[in-house]
């Protein structure tokens, strides 16, 4: 989800190996580890070193390798490395413990997430918690998957006709074949349940009885699974822009269609009021018609952008990536304007945002974790195997979702992936948690937040009304009401007595 948002995220490449000396004290063996033969992982010694990451190192963070089993059912077998970062609490006298984190994706590198969330955390919270970032297994520096793909995240629009759909089917089938041939059995072990177990090993290796947790998007699914698997190890949990676990997988993407179309309407109205700048239309209907027409033009004649030809399978990704929040609307309008000019044959130079986004999706330097996005999704849930199922869903939604129906209902490599190792986790518990959800979220819809709230009966919900934003706390968007609710919970550990409704700040 958040992997498909901005070129900056998509192009974040993990590089370098950790090394050096300096050891943390061994943590006590956890009951889970003792029972499961995992004690050596739970009380391993961690060597903290520089992170070889400019911003983390400048902030004073330290990094460490954590050894975890490839297969938790066989703890004596093969191992892999998960890399974590730590920004220590600002007041060791007030320190309460650790705050684990995950930025979403799936398969978004999270090593630098503490840098993002610390900007929104109050001084009181920063005094109490060490902020822990982690590249999840199979991602970034943590034993990454490498399927040999020349593309980033595999999501593609199916286009307008059966021929276009068949091209995408062949494309996705070939991606799955490549990944199975290169990664083989390891694919079964890059999944959310294993990552949740990794989180608990990190907690144990850090010597903590419990762990707080802060997440966005897919990270809320990971967090919900963690609360289900390790309810007694959870401290203060915030799930921002939540996923309904029962809809996770292919249905989750389908749910993005109507919400993303509605977000386009809001963006189109905003853009129309600025026609002097973008020249895409003076009404929302005209702006939308321009974008829909652009996709059709790309189907008839792919648009040359730099050294690549961009067709109807890729063009819809540009507005789709821009519907994450109002702070991305200017870049989206600029990118669409550039594509229209290039389609018209005008001698314009594409900006770095457009080149970065398209390059991350389709090379020559694709998102290095694009393989892992499919690896986690396909390793978690079993997608429909019937190819005709996808075609029927696309056709059924074309009229109501003219921009995104052929994208969010499209076939993915998961249709050709090996079956998951385990059944998806059923989340149903009373673990305390704070769920933050915007009613206009185009990625994890408001209904997803409501559904997770019902599944986690000990939770409270903070609703941000009438704002089309995904990832409310800690992102570039800011809202005083939601920020205060999250910080108060982290400070006190007390959930609100009832659900809260917030509204957009006055400007």
Helices and strands as residue ranges (DSSP letters): G 2-4, H 7-10, H 31-36, H 39-42, H 54-58, E 62-69, E 79-87, E 97-102, H 113-117, H 123-128, E 129-135, H 162-183, G 184-189, H 192-205, E 211-216, H 218-229, G 231-233, E 234-240, G 245-247, H 250-272, H 275-278, H 284-300, E 303-305, E 308-310, H 312-322, G 326-328, H 329-343, H 352-362, H 370-380, H 387-397, H 405-408, G 413-416, E 433-438, H 446-455, E 459-465, H 480-492, E 500-503
